[in-house]
């Protein structure tokens, strides 16, 4: 299981779930990722796209890193003895997107996708994709409102200036 490492009293990191390969052979790691096709690095050197199986030096701690655009890098350490094979599965986590909402009236209430998000100016992480942003402020009897939509990609940081406009409600009564 990726991530399950044993640290011994002298700070050695060993993979407890390594399989036995040919006795005396160099240890191997088999790296798979979700999503497949992520770049794999061993000790800072590119070794290809996942899935990939490769030999590593025995009895040395190695740093295995998987990276993919739009996802957080995934890093694990492994130390294997001769004759071991360690399967490693990295489930990459999609990067969040970031919104910076600045309303023309400080302290305005901000809702994102219908949920209270805070007061302007507001910096908030959101899931990638489309979002509806609704901003309101009240000054005395006047209500100021703005609504906009924004779509953000994984890892995006988006400044969202919002100009609030007076929302006047007029009531007309027709005599019968």
C-alpha positions as CSV (number, residue, x, y, z in Angstrom):
1,X,0.0,0.0,0.0
2,X,1.5,3.3,-1.0
3,X,2.2,5.6,2.0
4,X,2.5,2.7,4.5
5,X,6.2,2.9,5.5
6,X,8.0,1.6,8.5
7,X,10.6,3.9,10.2
8,X,13.1,1.8,12.2
9,X,14.9,3.0,15.3
10,X,17.9,4.2,13.2
11,X,15.4,6.2,10.9
12,X,15.5,3.7,8.0
13,X,12.4,3.8,5.9
14,X,11.3,0.4,4.8
15,X,8.3,-0.7,2.7
16,X,6.4,-3.3,4.7
17,X,4.3,-4.6,1.7
18,X,7.1,-5.2,-0.8
19,X,6.9,-8.4,-2.8
20,X,9.8,-10.7,-3.3
21,X,11.3,-10.7,-6.7
22,X,14.3,-12.7,-7.9
23,X,16.7,-13.1,-4.9
24,X,19.7,-10.8,-5.2
25,X,18.2,-8.8,-8.0
26,X,18.0,-5.0,-7.8
27,X,14.8,-3.9,-6.2
28,X,12.0,-2.6,-8.4
29,X,9.1,-0.2,-8.0
30,X,6.0,-0.3,-10.1
31,X,4.4,3.1,-10.0
32,X,0.8,3.7,-11.2
33,X,-1.2,6.9,-10.8
34,X,-4.8,8.0,-11.0
35,X,-5.1,9.6,-13.4
36,X,-2.7,7.5,-15.5
37,X,0.0,9.3,-17.5
38,X,1.4,11.4,-14.7
39,X,5.1,12.3,-14.9
40,X,7.2,10.1,-12.5
41,X,10.5,11.2,-10.9
42,X,12.9,9.2,-8.8
43,X,15.3,11.3,-6.7
44,X,14.5,14.3,-9.0
45,X,15.2,12.5,-12.3
46,X,12.4,12.0,-14.8
47,X,11.8,8.3,-15.4
48,X,8.7,8.5,-17.6
49,X,4.9,8.5,-17.5
50,X,2.8,6.2,-15.3
51,X,2.4,3.3,-15.2
52,X,6.1,2.6,-15.0
53,X,8.3,-0.2,-13.5
54,X,11.9,0.4,-12.9
55,X,14.9,-0.8,-10.9
56,X,16.3,1.3,-8.0
57,X,19.4,1.1,-6.0
58,X,19.1,-1.2,-3.0
59,X,19.2,-0.1,0.7
60,X,19.0,3.6,-0.2
61,X,16.0,5.9,0.5
62,X,14.5,7.1,-2.7
63,X,12.0,10.0,-3.2
64,X,9.3,9.1,-5.7
65,X,7.2,12.0,-7.1
66,X,4.3,12.0,-9.5
67,X,3.1,15.2,-11.1
68,X,0.3,16.1,-13.5
69,X,-1.0,19.4,-14.7
70,X,-4.0,20.5,-12.6
71,X,-3.1,18.1,-9.7
72,X,-1.1,18.5,-6.5
73,X,2.3,16.7,-6.6
74,X,2.4,13.4,-4.8
75,X,5.6,12.4,-3.0
76,X,6.6,9.3,-1.2
77,X,9.8,7.8,0.1
78,X,10.8,4.1,-0.2
79,X,13.8,2.0,0.7
80,X,14.0,-1.5,-0.6
81,X,16.4,-4.4,-0.1
82,X,17.7,-6.5,-3.0
83,X,15.1,-8.9,-4.5
84,X,12.0,-6.7,-3.5
85,X,9.3,-5.3,-5.7
86,X,7.1,-2.5,-4.4
87,X,3.9,-1.6,-6.2
88,X,2.9,2.0,-5.6
89,X,-0.4,3.6,-6.4
90,X,-0.7,7.4,-6.2
91,X,-4.2,8.9,-6.3
92,X,-3.5,12.4,-7.3
93,X,-5.6,15.2,-5.8
94,X,-7.0,17.9,-8.1
95,X,-5.8,21.4,-7.3
96,X,-8.3,23.8,-5.9
97,X,-8.9,27.1,-7.6
98,X,-8.8,30.5,-5.8
99,X,-11.2,33.4,-6.0
100,X,-10.4,36.9,-4.7
101,X,-13.7,38.8,-4.5
102,X,-13.5,42.5,-3.9
103,X,-16.8,44.4,-3.9
104,X,-17.1,48.2,-4.4
105,X,-18.6,48.3,-0.9
106,X,-16.3,46.8,1.8
107,X,-17.9,44.3,4.1
108,X,-20.5,43.2,1.5
109,X,-21.9,39.7,2.0
110,X,-20.6,37.1,-0.5
111,X,-22.4,33.9,-1.5
112,X,-20.8,31.4,-3.8
113,X,-23.2,28.8,-5.4
114,X,-25.9,29.9,-2.9
115,X,-23.8,29.3,0.2
116,X,-22.5,32.0,2.5
117,X,-18.8,32.5,1.8
118,X,-17.9,35.6,3.9
119,X,-17.5,39.3,3.5
120,X,-15.7,41.3,0.9
121,X,-12.8,41.5,0.4
122,X,-12.8,37.7,0.4
123,X,-10.1,35.2,-0.6
124,X,-11.4,31.7,-0.8
125,X,-10.5,28.3,-2.3
126,X,-13.1,26.7,-4.5
127,X,-13.5,23.6,-6.6
128,X,-12.5,24.0,-10.2
129,X,-15.5,24.7,-12.5
130,X,-18.3,27.2,-12.9
131,X,-19.5,29.2,-9.9
132,X,-22.3,31.8,-9.3
133,X,-21.2,34.7,-7.1
134,X,-23.9,36.9,-5.5
135,X,-22.8,40.0,-3.5
136,X,-25.1,42.2,-1.4
137,X,-24.6,45.2,0.9
138,X,-27.1,47.3,2.8
139,X,-26.6,50.9,3.6
140,X,-29.5,52.3,5.5
141,X,-32.6,51.5,3.5
142,X,-30.6,51.0,0.3
143,X,-29.6,47.6,-0.9
144,X,-26.8,47.1,-3.4
145,X,-26.5,43.9,-5.4
146,X,-24.3,42.2,-8.0
147,X,-24.4,38.7,-9.5
148,X,-21.8,37.2,-11.7
149,X,-20.6,33.8,-13.0
150,X,-17.1,32.7,-13.2
151,X,-15.4,29.5,-14.3
152,X,-12.0,28.6,-12.8
153,X,-9.6,25.8,-13.8
154,X,-7.6,23.7,-11.3
155,X,-4.8,25.9,-9.8
156,X,-6.2,29.1,-11.2
157,X,-6.2,32.3,-9.1
158,X,-8.9,34.7,-10.2
159,X,-9.4,38.3,-9.1
160,X,-13.1,39.1,-9.2
161,X,-13.8,42.9,-8.8
162,X,-17.6,43.4,-8.2
163,X,-19.4,46.7,-8.7
164,X,-22.5,46.8,-6.6
165,X,-25.5,48.7,-7.9
166,X,-28.4,50.1,-6.0
167,X,-31.3,47.7,-6.2
168,X,-34.4,49.8,-5.9
169,X,-37.6,48.0,-5.5
170,X,-40.5,50.0,-6.9
171,X,-44.1,49.1,-6.0
172,X,-46.9,50.2,-8.2
173,X,-50.5,49.9,-7.1
174,X,-53.1,50.0,-9.8
175,X,-56.5,51.3,-8.7
176,X,-59.4,49.1,-9.7
